[in-house]
Amino acid sequence: MLVAFQTRWVAAALAAFTAVAGYLYHFVPAQGMEGCAQMAEMNQFFKNVTIAGGFLMLTAFGPGNLSLDARGDRGSRVAA
């Protein structure tokens, strides 16, 4: 992700991992809690949902023109 190589695949994998981790480690334990502890776990769960959404946006729109993925595509373009 840092060097923007195979960005869409890495972002999709990280989105899936973040969503599953948030569900297993924040949403499920929060169901057995009450009060402030439950609210704190749900905040952490929604943080993970937000991060997964950011990764999905990166999956949809790509890394941008300055990435290594874009450099690899430049040679295959035909000038008109």
N, CA, C and O atoms as a DFTB+ gen file, in Angstrom:
320 C
 N C O
     1  1       0.827      -1.177       0.000
     2  2       0.000       0.000       0.000
     3  2       0.878       1.250       0.000
     4  3       0.541       2.238      -0.652
     5  1       1.971       1.219       0.705
     6  2       2.815       2.399       0.841
     7  2       3.450       2.805      -0.486
     8  3       3.546       3.996      -0.779
     9  1       3.881       1.845      -1.286
    10  2       4.513       2.163      -2.565
    11  2       3.525       2.116      -3.715
    12  3       3.913       2.354      -4.859
    13  1       2.269       1.819      -3.452
    14  2       1.192       1.815      -4.444
    15  2       1.456       0.808      -5.557
    16  3       1.336       1.132      -6.738
    17  1       1.809      -0.399      -5.178
    18  2       1.967      -1.500      -6.127
    19  2       0.848      -2.496      -5.879
    20  3       0.684      -2.978      -4.758
    21  1       0.075      -2.809      -6.911
    22  2      -1.102      -3.681      -6.803
    23  2      -2.072      -3.124      -5.763
    24  3      -2.592      -3.855      -4.920
    25  1      -2.301      -1.826      -5.843
    26  2      -3.060      -1.115      -4.823
    27  2      -4.488      -1.615      -4.687
    28  3      -4.985      -1.774      -3.572
    29  1      -5.151      -1.863      -5.802
    30  2      -6.565      -2.255      -5.727
    31  2      -6.726      -3.603      -5.036
    32  3      -7.645      -3.778      -4.235
    33  1      -5.860      -4.546      -5.328
    34  2      -5.946      -5.868      -4.677
    35  2      -5.626      -5.764      -3.192
    36  3      -6.313      -6.362      -2.364
    37  1      -4.600      -5.020      -2.854
    38  2      -4.212      -4.871      -1.448
    39  2      -5.300      -4.137      -0.671
    40  3      -5.610      -4.511       0.460
    41  1      -5.880      -3.100      -1.263
    42  2      -6.938      -2.347      -0.579
    43  2      -8.171      -3.222      -0.364
    44  3      -8.808      -3.138       0.686
    45  1      -8.511      -4.051      -1.335
    46  2      -9.663      -4.949      -1.172
    47  2      -9.408      -5.963      -0.060
    48  3     -10.296      -6.243       0.746
    49  1      -8.199      -6.509      -0.016
    50  2      -7.858      -7.475       1.037
    51  2      -7.865      -6.813       2.415
    52  3      -8.357      -7.400       3.379
    53  1      -7.329      -5.612       2.515
    54  2      -7.315      -4.908       3.795
    55  2      -8.724      -4.489       4.224
    56  3      -9.020      -4.471       5.419
    57  1      -9.590      -4.155       3.273
    58  2     -10.976      -3.823       3.612
    59  2     -11.676      -5.041       4.200
    60  3     -12.383      -4.934       5.202
    61  1     -11.480      -6.199       3.575
    62  2     -12.104      -7.427       4.093
    63  2     -11.559      -7.764       5.478
    64  3     -12.323      -8.102       6.382
    65  1     -10.246      -7.673       5.645
    66  2      -9.640      -7.971       6.939
    67  2     -10.150      -7.029       8.024
    68  3     -10.478      -7.469       9.126
    69  1     -10.216      -5.736       7.716
    70  2     -10.656      -4.749       8.700
    71  2     -12.111      -4.964       9.096
    72  3     -12.465      -4.842      10.268
    73  1     -12.954      -5.286       8.114
    74  2     -14.365      -5.515       8.417
    75  2     -14.548      -6.762       9.284
    76  3     -15.319      -6.742      10.243
    77  1     -13.849      -7.834       8.954
    78  2     -13.961      -9.070       9.739
    79  2     -13.396      -8.872      11.142
    80  3     -14.000      -9.311      12.122
    81  1     -12.250      -8.220      11.244
    82  2     -11.645      -7.982      12.555
    83  2     -12.538      -7.101      13.423
    84  3     -12.685      -7.353      14.619
    85  1     -13.130      -6.076      12.829
    86  2     -14.028      -5.219      13.582
    87  2     -15.241      -5.972      14.091
    88  3     -15.678      -5.772      15.224
    89  1     -15.778      -6.832      13.253
    90  2     -16.944      -7.615      13.664
    91  2     -16.587      -8.584      14.792
    92  3     -17.291      -8.659      15.800
    93  1     -15.496      -9.320      14.617
    94  2     -15.132     -10.354      15.592
    95  2     -14.616      -9.793      16.916
    96  3     -14.894     -10.356      17.976
    97  1     -13.873      -8.696      16.864
    98  2     -13.199      -8.220      18.071
    99  2     -13.843      -7.003      18.717
   100  3     -13.455      -6.611      19.817
   101  1     -14.833      -6.392      18.040
   102  2     -15.495      -5.247      18.654
   103  2     -17.007      -5.413      18.721
   104  3     -17.605      -5.172      19.769
   105  1     -17.639      -5.822      17.620
   106  2     -19.099      -5.920      17.609
   107  2     -19.601      -7.082      18.460
   108  3     -20.497      -6.904      19.285
   109  1     -19.031      -8.269      18.265
   110  2     -19.496      -9.447      19.010
   111  2     -19.266      -9.294      20.513
   112  3     -20.193      -9.565      21.276
   113  1     -18.084      -8.874      20.986
   114  2     -17.925      -8.699      22.437
   115  2     -18.818      -7.602      23.015
   116  3     -19.200      -7.672      24.183
   117  1     -19.155      -6.591      22.211
   118  2     -19.987      -5.495      22.722
   119  2     -21.398      -5.967      23.056
   120  3     -22.089      -5.323      23.846
   121  1     -21.833      -7.067      22.478
   122  2     -23.190      -7.547      22.736
   123  2     -23.348      -8.051      24.171
   124  3     -24.462      -8.086      24.693
   125  1     -22.246      -8.441      24.811
   126  2     -22.313      -8.913      26.189
   127  2     -21.999      -7.856      27.218
   128  3     -21.907      -8.165      28.406
   129  1     -21.830      -6.611      26.795
   130  2     -21.460      -5.529      27.698
   131  2     -22.623      -4.572      27.891
   132  3     -23.635      -4.648      27.194
   133  1     -22.462      -3.672      28.851
   134  2     -23.464      -2.640      29.098
   135  2     -22.770      -1.310      29.348
   136  3     -21.603      -1.268      29.739
   137  1     -23.489      -0.242      29.120
   138  2     -23.022       1.092      29.486
   139  2     -21.869       1.597      28.650
   140  3     -21.842       1.451      27.428
   141  1     -20.916       2.198      29.347
   142  2     -19.779       2.835      28.674
   143  2     -18.891       1.833      27.952
   144  3     -18.337       2.144      26.897
   145  1     -18.753       0.656      28.500
   146  2     -17.917      -0.356      27.851
   147  2     -18.502      -0.746      26.496
   148  3     -17.767      -0.889      25.520
   149  1     -19.816      -0.918      26.434
   150  2     -20.459      -1.258      25.167
   151  2     -20.325      -0.106      24.172
   152  3     -20.071      -0.332      22.988
   153  1     -20.492       1.110      24.643
   154  2     -20.382       2.266      23.769
   155  2     -18.965       2.396      23.213
   156  3     -18.791       2.738      22.044
   157  1     -17.961       2.129      24.031
   158  2     -16.573       2.205      23.580
   159  2     -16.281       1.148      22.521
   160  3     -15.612       1.433      21.527
   161  1     -16.777      -0.068      22.727
   162  2     -16.565      -1.120      21.731
   163  2     -17.285      -0.816      20.422
   164  3     -16.760      -1.093      19.343
   165  1     -18.473      -0.253      20.514
   166  2     -19.197       0.098      19.289
   167  2     -18.500       1.238      18.546
   168  3     -18.506       1.271      17.315
   169  1     -17.900       2.174      19.288
   170  2     -17.110       3.225      18.632
   171  2     -15.944       2.619      17.877
   172  3     -15.653       3.035      16.755
   173  1     -15.269       1.642      18.471
   174  2     -14.167       0.970      17.796
   175  2     -14.650       0.188      16.578
   176  3     -13.961       0.136      15.558
   177  1     -15.823      -0.417      16.680
   178  2     -16.383      -1.142      15.541
   179  2     -16.669      -0.186      14.383
   180  3     -16.332      -0.483      13.237
   181  1     -17.287       0.959      14.675
   182  2     -17.584       1.913      13.614
   183  2     -16.323       2.542      13.044
   184  3     -16.302       2.931      11.876
   185  1     -15.267       2.648      13.852
   186  2     -13.977       3.095      13.334
   187  2     -13.474       2.112      12.288
   188  3     -12.979       2.521      11.239
   189  1     -13.598       0.824      12.565
   190  2     -13.171      -0.195      11.604
   191  2     -14.021      -0.156      10.337
   192  3     -13.498      -0.336       9.237
   193  1     -15.323       0.077      10.478
   194  2     -16.197       0.190       9.304
   195  2     -15.757       1.368       8.439
   196  3     -15.746       1.271       7.212
   197  1     -15.398       2.469       9.074
   198  2     -14.945       3.650       8.343
   199  2     -13.642       3.383       7.604
   200  3     -13.495       3.780       6.448
   201  1     -12.704       2.723       8.251
   202  2     -11.437       2.394       7.613
   203  2     -11.663       1.455       6.429
   204  3     -11.053       1.630       5.374
   205  1     -12.530       0.465       6.598
   206  2     -12.854      -0.450       5.498
   207  2     -13.482       0.318       4.333
   208  3     -13.198       0.017       3.173
   209  1     -14.321       1.295       4.624
   210  2     -14.909       2.114       3.569
   211  2     -13.860       2.905       2.806
   212  3     -13.955       3.049       1.587
   213  1     -12.873       3.411       3.503
   214  2     -11.767       4.111       2.837
   215  2     -10.985       3.186       1.931
   216  3     -10.601       3.571       0.827
   217  1     -10.744       1.969       2.389
   218  2     -10.060       0.992       1.541
   219  2     -10.902       0.637       0.319
   220  3     -10.357       0.436      -0.767
   221  1     -12.222       0.559       0.481
   222  2     -13.092       0.255      -0.655
   223  2     -13.107       1.408      -1.659
   224  3     -13.208       1.170      -2.863
   225  1     -13.009       2.647      -1.185
   226  2     -12.894       3.775      -2.118
   227  2     -11.588       3.700      -2.895
   228  3     -11.558       3.985      -4.093
   229  1     -10.518       3.320      -2.226
   230  2      -9.238       3.159      -2.905
   231  2      -9.311       2.023      -3.917
   232  3      -8.701       2.103      -4.984
   233  1     -10.049       0.968      -3.592
   234  2     -10.252      -0.133      -4.524
   235  2     -11.014       0.348      -5.757
   236  3     -10.671      -0.020      -6.880
   237  1     -12.028       1.154      -5.559
   238  2     -12.872       1.606      -6.664
   239  2     -12.174       2.621      -7.567
   240  3     -12.292       2.542      -8.790
   241  1     -11.453       3.567      -6.981
   242  2     -10.917       4.677      -7.757
   243  2      -9.435       4.563      -8.077
   244  3      -8.932       5.329      -8.900
   245  1      -8.727       3.643      -7.461
   246  2      -7.316       3.450      -7.762
   247  2      -6.400       4.381      -6.998
   248  3      -6.861       5.259      -6.268
   249  1      -5.100       4.190      -7.168
   250  2      -4.121       4.909      -6.361
   251  2      -3.759       6.304      -6.857
   252  3      -3.265       7.106      -6.064
   253  1      -3.975       6.629      -8.108
   254  2      -3.612       7.952      -8.614
   255  2      -2.474       7.894      -9.612
   256  3      -1.932       6.824      -9.891
   257  1      -2.117       9.043     -10.144
   258  2      -1.138       9.121     -11.227
   259  2       0.306       8.937     -10.780
   260  3       1.151       8.571     -11.598
   261  1       0.613       9.175      -9.526
   262  2       2.002       9.108      -9.070
   263  2       2.397       7.739      -8.516
   264  3       3.484       7.597      -7.957
   265  1       1.548       6.745      -8.658
   266  2       1.820       5.428      -8.078
   267  2       2.635       4.557      -9.023
   268  3       2.773       4.862     -10.208
   269  1       3.170       3.475      -8.484
   270  2       3.885       2.509      -9.321
   271  2       2.940       1.801     -10.276
   272  3       3.352       1.415     -11.370
   273  1       1.694       1.624      -9.892
   274  2       0.711       1.011     -10.790
   275  2       0.532       1.858     -12.039
   276  3       0.445       1.314     -13.139
   277  1       0.475       3.173     -11.895
   278  2       0.308       4.069     -13.038
   279  2       1.559       4.080     -13.903
   280  3       1.452       4.178     -15.126
   281  1       2.724       3.982     -13.314
   282  2       3.964       3.942     -14.102
   283  2       4.040       2.704     -14.973
   284  3       4.532       2.763     -16.099
   285  1       3.560       1.592     -14.464
   286  2       3.585       0.361     -15.243
   287  2       2.661       0.417     -16.441
   288  3       2.920      -0.246     -17.445
   289  1       1.584       1.196     -16.363
   290  2       0.623       1.308     -17.459
   291  2       1.077       2.282     -18.540
   292  3       0.563       2.234     -19.657
   293  1       2.006       3.143     -18.245
   294  2       2.402       4.173     -19.216
   295  2       3.031       3.568     -20.469
   296  3       2.828       4.089     -21.566
   297  1       3.777       2.499     -20.330
   298  2       4.425       1.888     -21.481
   299  2       3.461       1.196     -22.425
   300  3       3.763       1.027     -23.606
   301  1       2.304       0.794     -21.919
   302  2       1.345       0.059     -22.752
   303  2       0.390       0.981     -23.502
   304  3      -0.376       0.508     -24.342
   305  1       0.414       2.277     -23.223
   306  2      -0.473       3.208     -23.908
   307  2       0.099       3.588     -25.267
   308  3       1.307       3.770     -25.416
   309  1      -0.762       3.701     -26.233
   310  2      -0.357       4.071     -27.574
   311  2      -0.667       5.557     -27.768
   312  3      -1.792       5.997     -27.530
   313  1       0.328       6.320     -28.198
   314  2       0.122       7.750     -28.407
   315  2      -0.686       7.966     -29.674
   316  3      -0.427       7.347     -30.705
   317  1      -1.664       8.848     -29.585
   318  2      -2.520       9.111     -30.747
   319  2      -2.026      10.314     -31.522
   320  3      -2.624      10.685     -32.533
